[in-house]
Amino acid sequence: MRISKLFPGVSLIASALLAFVFVFSEAALSAPSGGKAKSAVKSAVKSGAPQSQQVACKKFVQDFYDWYCKCIGAGGSGVPEDRAMKDRGSSFSPSLRQKLKDDFEASAKVQDEIVGLDFDPYLNSQDPYEHYVAGKVTASGKNYLVEMHGVRGGKQNAKPDVTPEVASQNGKFIFVNFHYGKSEYPENENLVSVLDALKKSRDETK
């Protein structure tokens, strides 16, 4: 004989209990454990951090180029790229700063031939544009690549003219390299490799 026939109310109570247990079990299974919940929060925080870093990095680069283009327009003594080392040397990594310093000094000693850079290393040009606008920012390992587009007569170049590589060290941004795009000669792809090639050439002729 079935229990429901002896106690009609039991069927309803049992059904209610089963429903409660089912709902509770589903909630327990769907809810993340303590560790997973914390991981989810950390992931959410981390996903926002790179974006804010990229925005700050982009501003750092844009501010430098705005200042640098004003230096070019103002003229004055000395080459603008050398002035950048003197006035904003802290914006460059120690390694890049030393490589540029060595190149500028070598060029200053020899007037009748080219032994160093013969173009603006920050603009990748001998004929600079009126100003430059920061575009796409891409993460490259721990560093960031910021595409800079030249603007002349109100028209902005579709492709980047130069792409600075920026690192974050000790709470501040610094330039560690400048990329110029693919080239027939691999050493011409970026400033560091160009400077290294020029130094090697100078050392071989000593």
Secondary structure, 3 states (H helix, E strand, C coil): CCHHHHCHHHHHHHHHHHHHHHHHHHHHHHCCCHHHHHHHHHHHHHHHHHHHHHHHHHHHHHHHHHHHHHHHHHCCCCCHHHHHHHHCHHHECHHHHHHHHHHHHHHHHCCCCCCCCCCECCCCECCCCCEEEEEEEEEECCEEEEEEEEEECCEECCCCCEEEEEEEECCEEEEEEEECCCCCCHHHHEHHHHHHHHHHHHHHCC
